Amino acid sequence: MELPRRARGDELLRPGELLGLRQRLRNIARRHDLTTVVACAFDHRTRMLPFIYADTRMAPAGVRAIGSAMLDCGFNKTRIVLQQWNRHFRPSQMRLDGRTPDIFMVSSMQIHSAQCEALIRDACRIDPVHRPLIIVGGPKTIYEPWDVFSGDPLDPWGADVAVTGEEYILLSLLEVLLSIRADDESLRTTFMRARNSGMLDDIPGLVYARTDREGVAEELVDTGIQRLLGNLDELPHLVLGYQLLEPPSRKATLAPQALPASRIRRYSPIASLVLTLGCKFACPYCPIPAYNQRQYRVKSGQRIATDMARLGREYGLRYFFGADDNFFNDEQRTLEILETLARTEIDGAPIRRKIRWATEVTVHDTLKLREYLPLARHAGIRALWLGVEDMTATLIKKGQSVDKTREAFGLLRRYGICPMPMMMHHDTQPLMTRGPKPYGLLNQVRLLRKGGAISLQVLMITPATGSKLYAEAFTSGLAYESAGGRGVESHMMDANYVVASEHKQPWKKQLNIMAAYLYFYNPLRFLLALVRPKSKLYLADALMQLAGMCGLMQTIRRTLGWAIRLMRGNIRRKTAVPASRIPMRSADGALASHALPGTPQAELVQMNVKSPGESHKHSEESDVGAWPATN
């Protein structure tokens, strides 16, 4: 179930719209003394290959972007808390500037849902008189916003509002609230007034609850699909977000000051950057094209060079990862970025001598830009993560093949760029095959290593929220509900666990993934990497082997028990899409944009399909002062 597409021509914001909003908020912010805490939910049970190092050593781009936007707009009393570094943090005990924050935000991926819920629940323990406005965003709420609300009268908790979009949506919400906020009024009270009077319904990208009881959502109102920022140069400078990071701690409370600039590099030596967004391929298991409304969005080469240079000068950061969907997606825009970076100098030296960066591409586009790979090297690229998926193109066809993959890897090695393959294991792929066609998983891993790969990612194809195949995976009975008496939990949806399969012996699929990693990462390959490395970068191959072996131990420790449960059988399958149990509707009473099949629609929805003015009048007469706060 992909996200619906907005009307053609209405997918993007007008040029300069975000810049204007940022300026208006700067003018408003000076009249308000807001404090804000932004928390990044993180479930430590997800710590395994292929993310074992980057998950804690690279401060996530999403929460940094929100923090940068808040600071840029004049909200200086903002703190970013990463549960990667602060796993004992408790919102109920947080104090910033000596008081409970006015706003508490949570950003979460689907695999961190349990921790996201725990953070919201703990924030709801704060006395309602002092409780902050609870805003939840991130990939989880983009596709499943209902999961941050409770519809159970016996278990009241939940966010006040879910943001199903990017920075512009959050800032638009704040602009509306601050434009009507009364003196000494809590922002949460202001939110309730704005919600009940319909003032939020013209901001596409929000989901909020309507209720008669504290913490119990009787229905959810969905304001629609967001408009996207087309020109990424309009984003606030990401260097600002690093000024707001909470220092790593075992405490439940906040430190008096944010992490000093001199310690940023120690805890987050890799910086993730948003360079481009969007992909021209339409893989049925991937939600990226629909999320981006089939648009391709980029930063200019000059803005990227400025980002890298500032982060290097202010924090000493030298290693960057481009949070791209497919950096080589558009040849003309890619070349503009590479040519600009190749000409850039930092402190009198070419940028390639000061920084190292990597990003994600496809085999097809790598070959298409083969003559420009030397330029990519001069621009500072040292590694490329390639979506190989399946070299034989049995699973999905993106212009890759065995010969094309070999050719792409050979070209990258020739020019000093490390190829980093990303594989997807599936039901019909065996562990090994005989004969000339390398269909088996180990056959392909062997070819990739021989071709120069210094890292490997092997994940089981798993239903991804927002993808074409998501609903079908449940209605067809492909997805598991439990195995061996253990239920499938949210942290197991990272594709490391076999949680959706038609294979008669799914435990073999789980063991195949371990075998592939063990074949690639082992002490013998580590020793060989010391004397015959696959990379021109000094010790890069050996270091990746060490990191891989450490991650492999965690992968085996966490997934072997699940393999045993799969082996024992007693697998129960889901037959319905995990849709909202809370009724949802759009602001005008139609079907909600984010509702999945099976979502109930409240009878309330049917009551008023009137003119906009009449509906607004009704809401003012019946709702203002009548709807208590919702969590």
C-alpha positions in Angstrom: 0.0 0.0 0.0 1.9 3.0 -1.3 1.2 6.5 -0.1 -1.3 8.2 -2.4 0.1 10.8 -4.9 -1.0 14.4 -4.7 -2.5 16.0 -7.8 0.0 16.4 -10.6 1.8 19.7 -10.3 0.9 20.0 -6.6 3.6 17.6 -5.2 6.1 20.3 -4.3 6.2 23.5 -2.3 6.6 26.7 -4.2 10.2 27.9 -4.5 11.1 30.0 -1.5 8.2 28.8 0.6 10.3 27.2 3.3 12.7 30.2 3.4 9.7 32.5 4.0 8.3 30.2 6.7 11.7 30.2 8.5 11.9 34.0 8.4 8.3 34.4 9.8 9.1 32.0 12.6 12.2 34.0 13.5 10.0 37.0 14.0 7.6 35.1 16.1 10.1 33.1 18.2 11.4 36.2 20.0 8.0 36.7 21.6 8.0 33.2 23.1 10.4 31.4 25.5 9.9 27.9 24.3 12.0 24.9 25.4 12.1 21.7 23.3 13.5 18.2 23.6 13.8 16.0 20.6 14.3 12.3 21.3 15.5 9.7 18.8 13.9 6.3 19.7 16.3 3.4 19.5 15.8 -0.3 20.4 19.2 -1.8 21.3 18.0 -5.2 20.3 18.5 -4.1 16.6 22.3 -3.9 17.1 23.7 -6.4 14.6 24.9 -6.6 11.1 25.0 -4.7 8.8 24.5 -1.6 11.0 26.6 -2.6 14.1 29.0 0.4 13.9 27.1 3.2 12.2 24.0 2.8 14.4 25.8 4.4 17.4 28.7 6.3 15.7 26.7 8.4 13.3 24.2 10.8 14.8 21.0 10.3 12.7 20.2 12.9 10.1 16.4 13.1 10.9 16.6 14.4 14.5 19.5 16.7 13.6 17.4 18.2 10.8 14.6 18.9 13.2 17.0 20.4 15.7 18.7 22.5 13.0 15.3 23.8 11.9 14.3 24.7 15.5 17.6 26.5 16.2 17.5 28.3 12.8 14.0 29.6 13.5 15.1 31.1 16.9 14.1 28.4 19.3 17.5 28.2 21.0 16.5 26.2 24.0 16.4 22.9 22.2 18.1 19.6 23.0 18.5 16.4 21.0 18.5 13.1 22.9 19.7 10.0 21.2 18.7 6.7 22.9 21.7 5.2 21.2 23.8 7.2 23.7 21.2 7.7 26.5 19.2 4.5 26.8 18.1 5.3 30.3 16.6 8.7 29.4 13.1 9.3 30.9 10.9 12.1 29.5 9.1 12.3 32.9 12.3 13.5 34.5 13.6 15.8 31.8 14.3 19.5 32.7 15.6 22.1 30.3 16.4 25.6 31.4 15.2 24.5 34.8 11.7 23.5 33.7 9.7 20.8 32.0 9.9 21.5 28.2 7.1 23.1 26.3 7.5 20.6 23.5 8.6 17.0 23.5 9.2 15.4 20.1 10.0 11.8 19.3 11.4 10.5 16.0 11.2 6.8 15.3 11.7 4.1 12.7 9.4 1.1 12.6 12.0 -1.2 14.2 12.2 1.2 17.2 8.5 1.3 17.8 8.6 -0.3 21.2 11.0 2.4 22.5 9.0 5.1 20.8 5.8 4.0 22.7 7.8 3.8 25.9 9.0 7.4 25.5 5.5 8.6 24.8 4.0 6.7 27.7 6.6 8.0 30.1 5.9 11.6 28.9 2.2 11.1 29.6 3.1 10.5 33.3 3.9 14.2 33.6 1.2 16.1 35.4 -1.3 17.4 32.7 -0.8 21.0 34.0 2.9 20.8 33.1 2.8 18.2 30.3 4.5 19.3 27.1 2.9 19.2 23.7 3.9 15.7 22.4 4.7 15.5 18.7 5.8 12.3 17.0 7.4 12.0 13.6 9.9 10.0 11.6 9.5 7.0 9.2 7.2 5.2 11.7 4.5 7.9 11.7 4.9 8.6 8.0 3.3 5.2 7.2 1.6 4.2 10.5 0.6 7.4 12.4 -2.2 5.6 14.3 0.3 3.6 16.3 1.3 6.6 18.4 -2.3 6.9 19.8 -4.3 4.8 22.1 -8.0 3.9 21.6 -8.2 1.7 24.7 -10.1 3.4 27.6 -8.3 1.0 30.0 -4.9 2.0 28.7 -4.9 5.8 28.0 -1.7 7.2 26.5 -0.6 8.8 23.2 0.9 11.7 21.3 -1.0 14.9 20.7 -0.2 15.0 17.0 1.7 12.9 14.5 3.7 14.6 11.8 3.7 12.5 8.6 6.1 14.7 6.7 9.3 16.7 6.8 10.5 19.9 8.5 8.1 22.2 6.6 5.1 20.4 8.2 6.4 20.8 11.7 7.3 24.4 11.2 3.9 25.2 9.7 2.3 23.6 12.8 4.4 25.8 15.1 3.6 28.9 13.1 -0.2 28.4 13.5 0.1 27.6 17.2 2.4 30.6 18.1 0.3 33.0 16.1 -2.7 32.4 18.4 -0.9 31.6 21.7 -2.0 33.7 24.6 0.3 35.1 27.2 1.3 32.4 29.8 -0.7 29.8 28.0 0.9 26.3 27.6 1.6 25.3 24.1 -0.4 22.2 24.6 -3.5 24.2 25.5 -2.9 26.3 22.5 -2.7 23.2 20.4 -6.1 22.0 21.7 -7.7 25.3 20.8 -6.3 25.2 17.3 -7.3 21.5 16.8 -10.8 22.0 18.0 -11.4 25.0 15.8 -10.1 23.3 12.6 -7.1 25.6 12.3 -4.8 22.6 11.7 -6.8 21.1 8.9 -5.2 23.2 6.2 -1.7 21.8 7.0 -1.3 18.6 4.9 0.9 16.1 6.8 -0.7 15.9 10.2 -2.7 13.3 12.1 -4.4 14.2 15.4 -6.9 12.6 17.7 -10.4 13.7 18.6 -11.6 12.5 22.0 -13.8 13.0 25.0 -11.4 11.3 27.4 -7.8 12.1 28.3 -5.4 9.9 26.4 -8.1 7.9 24.5 -8.5 8.6 20.8 -12.0 8.1 19.5 -11.1 9.0 16.0 -8.1 10.3 14.1 -8.2 13.2 11.7 -5.7 13.0 8.7 -5.0 16.3 7.0 -3.5 14.5 3.9 -0.3 13.9 2.1 2.5 16.5 2.6 3.8 18.8 -0.1 7.6 18.2 -0.5 10.5 20.6 -0.6 11.9 20.5 -4.1 15.0 22.6 -3.6 17.0 21.1 -0.7 19.2 24.2 -0.6 16.3 25.8 1.3 16.9 23.5 4.3 18.6 25.0 7.4 22.3 24.3 7.7 22.7 20.9 9.3 25.8 22.1 11.3 23.3 23.6 13.7 21.9 20.3 14.9 25.3 19.2 16.2 25.2 22.0 18.7 22.1 20.5 20.4 23.2 16.9 21.1 22.8 15.5 24.6 26.1 14.1 26.0 26.2 10.3 26.3 25.1 9.3 29.8 23.6 6.6 31.9 21.3 9.0 33.7 17.5 9.5 33.2 17.8 13.3 33.3 19.4 15.8 30.9 22.8 17.4 31.3 23.1 21.1 32.1 24.8 21.7 28.7 24.8 20.1 25.2 27.8 18.0 24.0 30.8 20.4 23.5 31.9 20.8 19.9 35.3 19.4 20.8 33.7 16.0 21.6 31.4 15.6 18.6 34.0 13.8 16.5 34.6 11.3 19.3 31.1 10.1 19.6 29.9 10.7 16.0 32.9 10.5 13.7 30.7 9.9 10.6 28.3 12.6 9.5 25.2 11.6 7.5 24.2 14.2 4.9 21.0 14.5 2.8 22.3 15.1 -0.8 19.5 13.9 -3.0 16.1 12.2 -2.5 14.2 9.9 -4.8 14.8 7.0 -7.2 13.7 6.3 -10.8 13.2 2.6 -10.2 9.9 1.3 -8.9 10.8 -1.8 -7.0 7.6 -3.3 -5.5 9.2 -3.9 -2.1 10.4 -0.3 -1.7 8.4 2.7 -0.5 10.9 5.4 -1.6 9.4 6.4 -5.0 5.9 6.9 -3.7 7.1 8.8 -0.6 8.9 11.2 -2.9 5.8 11.6 -5.1 7.9 10.3 -8.0 10.0 13.4 -7.7 13.8 13.6 -7.6 15.1 16.3 -5.2 18.7 17.5 -4.8 21.0 19.9 -3.1 23.4 22.0 -5.3 27.0 21.0 -5.4 27.9 24.3 -3.8 25.6 23.7 -0.8 27.0 20.2 -0.3 30.6 21.6 -0.4 29.6 24.2 2.2 28.0 21.6 4.4 31.1 19.4 4.4 33.6 22.3 4.8 31.7 23.7 7.8 31.3 20.4 9.5 35.0 19.8 9.0 36.1 23.2 10.3 33.7 23.3 13.3 33.8 19.7 14.5 36.8 18.1 12.8 34.5 15.7 10.8 36.2 14.0 7.8 33.9 11.1 7.0 30.5 11.6 5.5 27.7 9.3 4.3 25.2 10.6 1.8 21.7 9.6 2.8 20.7 9.2 -0.8 18.2 6.8 -2.3 20.2 6.6 -5.6 22.9 9.3 -5.9 23.5 8.4 -9.6 19.8 8.7 -10.4 20.1 11.8 -12.6 23.3 12.1 -14.7 23.1 15.9 -15.1 22.5 16.7 -11.5 25.1 14.2 -10.3 27.7 15.7 -12.5 27.0 19.2 -11.2 27.6 18.0 -7.7 30.7 16.0 -8.5 32.3 18.8 -10.6 31.7 21.4 -7.9 33.2 19.2 -5.2 36.2 18.3 -7.3 36.9 22.0 -7.8 36.4 22.8 -4.1 39.3 23.5 -1.8 39.3 23.4 2.0 42.1 25.4 3.7 44.0 25.5 0.4 43.9 21.8 -0.3 41.6 19.8 -2.7 38.5 18.5 -0.9 39.5 14.9 -1.6 42.5 15.4 0.7 40.3 16.7 3.5 37.2 14.5 3.4 36.1 11.0 2.5 32.5 10.2 1.7 30.3 7.4 0.5 26.7 7.0 -0.6 24.2 4.6 -2.3 23.9 3.9 -6.1 22.8 1.1 -8.4 24.8 -1.1 -10.7 22.9 0.1 -13.7 23.7 3.8 -13.0 27.3 3.1 -12.1 27.9 1.7 -15.5 26.0 4.5 -17.1 28.4 7.0 -15.5 31.5 4.9 -15.9 33.5 7.6 -17.6 32.8 9.9 -14.7 34.1 7.6 -12.0 37.5 9.3 -11.9 35.7 12.5 -11.3 33.8 10.9 -8.4 37.1 9.9 -6.9 38.4 13.5 -7.2 35.2 14.7 -5.6 36.1 12.6 -2.5 34.0 9.5 -2.9 35.8 6.5 -1.4 33.0 3.9 -1.2 29.7 3.2 -2.9 26.9 1.0 -1.5 25.4 -0.7 -4.5 21.9 -2.2 -4.5 22.9 -5.5 -6.1 19.9 -7.3 -4.5 20.3 -10.5 -6.6 23.0 -10.6 -9.3 20.9 -12.9 -11.5 17.9 -10.4 -11.4 15.6 -13.2 -10.4 14.2 -11.2 -7.5 14.0 -7.8 -9.1 15.4 -6.3 -12.3 17.2 -3.0 -12.0 19.5 -3.4 -15.0 21.9 -5.6 -13.1 23.4 -9.0 -14.1 26.4 -11.1 -13.2 28.5 -9.6 -15.9 27.4 -6.0 -15.3 28.0 -6.4 -11.6 31.5 -7.7 -12.2 32.2 -4.8 -14.6 30.9 -2.2 -12.2 33.0 -3.6 -9.3 36.1 -3.7 -11.5 35.7 -0.1 -12.6 35.2 1.1 -9.0 38.3 -0.8 -7.8 40.4 0.6 -10.7 39.6 4.1 -9.6 40.1 3.5 -5.9 36.4 3.4 -4.9 35.3 0.5 -2.6 32.2 -1.4 -3.8 29.9 -2.3 -0.9 27.2 -4.6 -2.1 23.7 -4.9 -0.6 22.0 -8.2 -1.1 18.5 -9.5 -0.6 17.9 -13.2 0.2 14.5 -14.7 -0.9 12.5 -17.9 -0.7 13.6 -19.3 -4.1 17.3 -18.7 -3.7 19.3 -21.7 -2.4 22.4 -21.4 -0.3 24.6 -22.9 -3.1 24.2 -24.1 -6.7 26.4 -26.0 -9.1 27.0 -25.1 -12.7 27.9 -21.9 -14.5 25.0 -19.7 -13.2 25.7 -18.3 -9.8 22.2 -18.4 -8.4 23.1 -19.6 -4.9 23.6 -17.0 -2.2 27.2 -18.2 -1.4 28.0 -18.3 -5.1 27.1 -14.6 -5.4 28.9 -13.7 -2.2 32.0 -15.4 -3.5 31.9 -13.4 -6.7 31.3 -10.2 -4.9 34.3 -10.7 -2.6 36.4 -11.7 -5.6 35.2 -8.6 -7.4 36.5 -6.3 -4.6 33.7 -6.0 -2.0 35.1 -5.1 1.4 31.7 -5.2 3.2 28.5 -7.1 2.7 24.9 -6.6 3.5 22.5 -9.6 3.3 18.9 -9.1 4.4 15.8 -11.3 4.0 13.1 -9.7 1.9 10.5 -8.4 4.4 7.2 -6.5 4.1 8.1 -2.8 4.1 5.4 -0.3 5.1 4.5 2.0 2.3 5.5 -0.5 -0.4 3.3 -2.0 -3.2 3.6 -5.5 -1.7 2.9 -4.6 1.9 -0.8 -5.3 2.2 -0.5 -8.4 0.0 2.1 -9.9 2.3 -0.4 -10.0 5.0 -3.6 -10.9 3.2 -1.8 -13.8 1.4 -0.6 -15.2 4.6 3.1 -14.6 3.8 3.8 -12.7 7.0 4.2 -14.4 10.4 2.4 -13.6 13.5 4.5 -15.9 15.7 6.8 -18.9 15.6 7.5 -21.5 18.3 5.3 -19.5 20.7 7.2 -16.2 20.2 5.4 -13.3 18.6 7.0 -11.2 15.8 8.0 -7.9 17.5 8.6 -4.6 15.8 12.4 -4.7 16.3 12.4 -7.9 14.2 11.2 -6.1 11.1 14.7 -5.0 10.2 15.1 -7.9 7.6 17.6 -9.7 9.7 14.9 -12.1 10.9 12.8 -14.4 8.6 9.3 -13.1 9.4 7.6 -13.6 6.0 8.2 -16.7 3.9 6.5 -19.4 2.0 9.5 -21.7 2.3 8.7 -25.1 3.8 11.8 -24.9 6.0 12.2 -21.1 6.8 14.9 -21.9 9.4 17.2 -22.6 6.5 16.7 -19.1 5.2 17.7 -17.8 8.6 20.8 -20.0 8.7 21.7 -19.0 5.1 22.0 -15.4 6.1 24.4 -16.4 8.9 26.4 -18.6 6.6 26.8 -15.8 4.0 28.1 -13.5 6.6 30.4 -16.1 8.1 31.8 -16.9 4.6 32.5 -13.2 4.0 33.7 -12.2 7.5 36.1 -14.6 9.2 39.6 -14.6 10.7 41.2 -16.1 7.6 39.9 -13.2 5.4 41.1 -10.8 8.0 44.6 -12.1 7.8 44.5 -12.1 4.0 43.2 -8.5 4.1 46.4 -7.5 5.9 48.6 -8.8 3.1 46.4 -8.7 0.0 43.7 -6.1 0.7 40.8 -5.6 -1.7 40.9 -1.9 -1.2 43.5 0.8 -2.1 42.5 2.5 1.2 45.0 1.8 3.9 43.8 -1.0 6.2 40.1 -0.4 5.1 39.6 -4.1 4.2 41.1 -5.4 7.4 39.1 -2.9 9.6 35.9 -3.9 7.8 36.7 -7.5 8.5 37.1 -6.8 12.2 33.9 -4.8 12.4 32.1 -7.5 10.4 33.2 -10.3 12.8 32.1 -8.3 15.8 28.7 -7.7 14.2 28.4 -11.3 13.1 28.7 -12.4 16.7 25.8 -10.1 17.6 23.8 -11.3 14.6 24.2 -15.0 15.6 23.5 -14.3 19.3 20.2 -12.5 18.4 18.9 -14.5 15.5 19.9 -18.1 16.3 17.1 -18.6 18.8 14.6 -17.5 16.2 16.0 -20.0 13.7 15.5 -22.7 16.3 11.9 -21.6 16.8 11.3 -21.7 13.1 12.8 -25.2 13.0 10.4 -26.4 15.7 7.4 -25.2 13.6 4.1 -24.0 15.0 4.2 -21.0 12.8 1.1 -18.8 12.9 0.5 -16.4 10.0 -1.2 -13.1 9.7 -4.2 -12.8 7.4 -5.1 -9.1 7.9 -3.1 -5.9 7.3 -2.0 -4.3 10.6 -4.2 -1.3 10.1 -5.5 1.2 12.7 -8.1 0.0 15.2 -9.0 3.7 15.7 -11.4 5.1 13.2 -9.7 7.5 10.7 -11.0 10.2 8.4 -9.7 13.1 6.4 -10.4 16.7 7.6 -13.4 17.0 5.2 -14.9 13.6 6.2 -13.6 11.5 3.3 -11.2 8.5 3.6 -8.0 9.2 5.3 -4.9 9.3 3.1 -2.8 7.2 5.5 -5.5 4.6 6.3 -4.8 1.0 5.3 -7.4 -1.5 4.2 -9.5 -2.6 7.2 -9.3 0.8 9.0 -12.7 1.6 10.6 -14.4 4.9 9.7 -16.2 6.6 12.5 -20.0 7.3 12.2 -19.0 10.9 13.1 -17.5 11.1 9.7 -20.9 10.7 8.0 -22.6 13.5 10.0 -21.4 16.7 8.3 -20.6 17.1 4.7 -21.3 20.8 4.6 -19.7 23.8 3.1 -16.3 24.6 4.6 -17.7 27.7 6.3 -20.6 25.9 7.8 -18.4 23.0 9.0 -16.0 25.4 10.6 -18.8 27.2 12.3 -20.1 23.9 13.7 -16.7 23.0 15.0 -16.3 26.3 16.8 -19.8 26.1 18.4 -19.6 22.5 19.5 -15.9 21.8 20.1 -14.2 24.8 21.6 -13.8 24.1 25.3 -15.7 20.8 25.0 -12.8 18.5 24.0 -10.3 17.9 26.8 -6.7 17.4 26.1 -5.6 14.3 24.2 -2.3 12.6 24.5 
